């Protein structure tokens, strides 16, 4: 009986833990750039023919506000009249996905056997922040956050996504 109870507890834990939103944050940078000389930034203007997978003006405004707030918190200021030390832009991609769970057993319903399979829709959201050298226009730092959002989940705020991505900027190993 104890073994069955332990097994059921483990299955319940894994089901609840696996069903939560997950966040995966990464970053990469050019090690030859001295990021600690940077003081100010400006926004990179996207080309007019840029194809965007996810267009939501309200969310874009939230992202811009969150990025500017986090950069200001880190001591960077927006330079519009003078030459900026770096340019910043972002990309947001949202994909509808479905997770399929095969519970590995069947049960009898009336005269037939039914296999226990569940499907759960979710949105996979990827936010990419790029920092670009204003002279060479080359990418010098990239951070991205990928999260799984399920219906009914408490959505992480845009500010938290941005804070998580920019936690490694500037790179400490520099």
One Martini backbone bead per residue (centre of mass of N, CA, C, O) as a GRO file, in nm:
protein
  174
    1UNK     BB    1   0.057   0.063  -0.020
    2UNK     BB    2   0.302   0.258  -0.001
    3UNK     BB    3   0.390   0.230  -0.297
    4UNK     BB    4   0.134   0.342  -0.424
    5UNK     BB    5   0.135   0.615  -0.279
    6UNK     BB    6   0.414   0.705  -0.383
    7UNK     BB    7   0.345   0.686  -0.683
    8UNK     BB    8   0.106   0.886  -0.682
    9UNK     BB    9   0.267   1.126  -0.574
   10UNK     BB   10   0.471   1.140  -0.805
   11UNK     BB   11   0.266   1.180  -1.033
   12UNK     BB   12   0.136   1.438  -0.923
   13UNK     BB   13   0.393   1.611  -0.917
   14UNK     BB   14   0.463   1.588  -1.221
   15UNK     BB   15   0.199   1.703  -1.327
   16UNK     BB   16   0.209   1.979  -1.187
   17UNK     BB   17   0.499   2.063  -1.269
   18UNK     BB   18   0.455   2.019  -1.588
   19UNK     BB   19   0.198   2.234  -1.603
   20UNK     BB   20   0.370   2.466  -1.582
   21UNK     BB   21   0.523   2.731  -1.644
   22UNK     BB   22   0.797   2.800  -1.861
   23UNK     BB   23   1.139   2.921  -1.843
   24UNK     BB   24   1.390   3.024  -2.100
   25UNK     BB   25   1.707   3.168  -2.053
   26UNK     BB   26   1.926   3.352  -2.281
   27UNK     BB   27   2.277   3.426  -2.382
   28UNK     BB   28   2.486   3.635  -2.602
   29UNK     BB   29   2.832   3.741  -2.696
   30UNK     BB   30   3.088   3.968  -2.758
   31UNK     BB   31   3.409   3.950  -2.613
   32UNK     BB   32   3.535   4.224  -2.762
   33UNK     BB   33   3.333   4.387  -2.594
   34UNK     BB   34   3.301   4.687  -2.394
   35UNK     BB   35   3.022   4.729  -2.198
   36UNK     BB   36   3.133   4.941  -1.967
   37UNK     BB   37   3.125   5.201  -2.177
   38UNK     BB   38   2.831   5.218  -2.159
   39UNK     BB   39   2.543   5.466  -2.149
   40UNK     BB   40   2.382   5.471  -2.430
   41UNK     BB   41   2.070   5.459  -2.622
   42UNK     BB   42   1.887   5.321  -2.904
   43UNK     BB   43   1.666   5.261  -3.154
   44UNK     BB   44   1.609   5.037  -3.392
   45UNK     BB   45   1.506   5.062  -3.709
   46UNK     BB   46   1.290   4.896  -3.882
   47UNK     BB   47   1.215   4.765  -4.158
   48UNK     BB   48   0.935   4.787  -4.366
   49UNK     BB   49   0.968   4.465  -4.473
   50UNK     BB   50   0.912   4.333  -4.212
   51UNK     BB   51   0.840   4.022  -4.086
   52UNK     BB   52   0.573   3.953  -3.863
   53UNK     BB   53   0.429   3.717  -3.650
   54UNK     BB   54   0.359   3.935  -3.412
   55UNK     BB   55   0.080   4.162  -3.379
   56UNK     BB   56   0.096   4.395  -3.094
   57UNK     BB   57   0.085   4.709  -2.989
   58UNK     BB   58   0.047   4.682  -2.685
   59UNK     BB   59   0.281   4.484  -2.632
   60UNK     BB   60   0.504   4.655  -2.758
   61UNK     BB   61   0.479   4.889  -2.555
   62UNK     BB   62   0.547   4.718  -2.306
   63UNK     BB   63   0.826   4.632  -2.399
   64UNK     BB   64   0.954   4.909  -2.431
   65UNK     BB   65   0.905   5.003  -2.141
   66UNK     BB   66   1.060   4.768  -2.004
   67UNK     BB   67   1.335   4.815  -2.136
   68UNK     BB   68   1.377   5.109  -2.048
   69UNK     BB   69   1.347   5.056  -1.744
   70UNK     BB   70   1.582   4.851  -1.716
   71UNK     BB   71   1.806   5.030  -1.833
   72UNK     BB   72   1.772   5.257  -1.627
   73UNK     BB   73   1.827   5.077  -1.376
   74UNK     BB   74   2.131   5.017  -1.502
   75UNK     BB   75   2.220   5.332  -1.617
   76UNK     BB   76   2.078   5.384  -1.879
   77UNK     BB   77   2.032   5.611  -2.156
   78UNK     BB   78   1.859   5.794  -2.379
   79UNK     BB   79   1.989   5.868  -2.712
   80UNK     BB   80   1.888   6.106  -2.961
   81UNK     BB   81   2.108   6.340  -3.026
   82UNK     BB   82   2.324   6.146  -2.974
   83UNK     BB   83   2.551   5.907  -2.989
   84UNK     BB   84   2.516   5.589  -2.940
   85UNK     BB   85   2.649   5.293  -2.795
   86UNK     BB   86   2.364   5.149  -2.853
   87UNK     BB   87   2.140   4.924  -2.999
   88UNK     BB   88   1.784   4.838  -2.990
   89UNK     BB   89   1.589   4.532  -3.020
   90UNK     BB   90   1.292   4.332  -3.108
   91UNK     BB   91   1.139   3.999  -3.083
   92UNK     BB   92   0.813   3.846  -3.144
   93UNK     BB   93   0.691   3.507  -3.075
   94UNK     BB   94   0.382   3.327  -3.149
   95UNK     BB   95   0.280   2.986  -3.071
   96UNK     BB   96   0.064   2.738  -3.135
   97UNK     BB   97   0.014   2.457  -2.917
   98UNK     BB   98   0.030   2.092  -2.844
   99UNK     BB   99  -0.015   1.872  -2.576
  100UNK     BB  100   0.056   1.522  -2.548
  101UNK     BB  101  -0.101   1.265  -2.337
  102UNK     BB  102  -0.001   0.933  -2.261
  103UNK     BB  103  -0.107   0.723  -1.998
  104UNK     BB  104  -0.084   0.398  -2.079
  105UNK     BB  105  -0.404   0.339  -2.078
  106UNK     BB  106  -0.708   0.154  -2.043
  107UNK     BB  107  -1.073   0.158  -2.070
  108UNK     BB  108  -1.400   0.070  -2.000
  109UNK     BB  109  -1.674   0.153  -2.238
  110UNK     BB  110  -1.885  -0.057  -2.236
  111UNK     BB  111  -1.782  -0.242  -2.523
  112UNK     BB  112  -1.527  -0.059  -2.509
  113UNK     BB  113  -1.204   0.059  -2.551
  114UNK     BB  114  -1.019   0.329  -2.388
  115UNK     BB  115  -0.779   0.561  -2.445
  116UNK     BB  116  -0.563   0.763  -2.249
  117UNK     BB  117  -0.586   1.092  -2.391
  118UNK     BB  118  -0.432   1.419  -2.384
  119UNK     BB  119  -0.503   1.764  -2.458
  120UNK     BB  120  -0.300   2.081  -2.457
  121UNK     BB  121  -0.314   2.404  -2.498
  122UNK     BB  122  -0.058   2.645  -2.608
  123UNK     BB  123   0.174   2.914  -2.571
  124UNK     BB  124   0.466   3.013  -2.747
  125UNK     BB  125   0.696   3.249  -2.618
  126UNK     BB  126   0.929   3.472  -2.791
  127UNK     BB  127   1.192   3.682  -2.666
  128UNK     BB  128   1.407   3.913  -2.841
  129UNK     BB  129   1.720   4.072  -2.765
  130UNK     BB  130   1.903   4.330  -2.937
  131UNK     BB  131   2.248   4.430  -2.958
  132UNK     BB  132   2.396   4.706  -3.138
  133UNK     BB  133   2.627   4.838  -3.332
  134UNK     BB  134   2.618   5.162  -3.466
  135UNK     BB  135   2.847   5.133  -3.682
  136UNK     BB  136   2.846   4.817  -3.789
  137UNK     BB  137   2.564   4.665  -3.730
  138UNK     BB  138   2.637   4.453  -3.514
  139UNK     BB  139   2.600   4.192  -3.321
  140UNK     BB  140   2.673   4.184  -2.947
  141UNK     BB  141   2.382   4.103  -2.821
  142UNK     BB  142   2.178   3.823  -2.688
  143UNK     BB  143   1.840   3.779  -2.569
  144UNK     BB  144   1.624   3.503  -2.446
  145UNK     BB  145   1.269   3.405  -2.411
  146UNK     BB  146   1.099   3.102  -2.323
  147UNK     BB  147   0.744   3.031  -2.304
  148UNK     BB  148   0.476   2.857  -2.139
  149UNK     BB  149   0.129   2.916  -2.211
  150UNK     BB  150  -0.164   2.859  -2.042
  151UNK     BB  151  -0.472   2.835  -1.990
  152UNK     BB  152  -0.504   3.014  -1.678
  153UNK     BB  153  -0.249   3.128  -1.644
  154UNK     BB  154  -0.023   3.324  -1.494
  155UNK     BB  155   0.103   3.574  -1.650
  156UNK     BB  156   0.379   3.697  -1.725
  157UNK     BB  157   0.524   3.972  -1.726
  158UNK     BB  158   0.691   4.168  -1.934
  159UNK     BB  159   0.891   4.278  -1.726
  160UNK     BB  160   0.995   3.997  -1.639
  161UNK     BB  161   1.104   3.905  -1.905
  162UNK     BB  162   1.307   4.137  -1.938
  163UNK     BB  163   1.460   4.101  -1.673
  164UNK     BB  164   1.562   3.815  -1.735
  165UNK     BB  165   1.719   3.885  -1.991
  166UNK     BB  166   1.888   4.145  -1.858
  167UNK     BB  167   2.057   4.010  -1.623
  168UNK     BB  168   2.316   3.959  -1.843
  169UNK     BB  169   2.324   4.280  -1.860
  170UNK     BB  170   2.611   4.296  -1.864
  171UNK     BB  171   2.861   4.100  -1.904
  172UNK     BB  172   3.077   3.976  -1.653
  173UNK     BB  173   3.321   3.846  -1.833
  174UNK     BB  174   3.426   4.125  -1.965
   0.00000   0.00000   0.00000
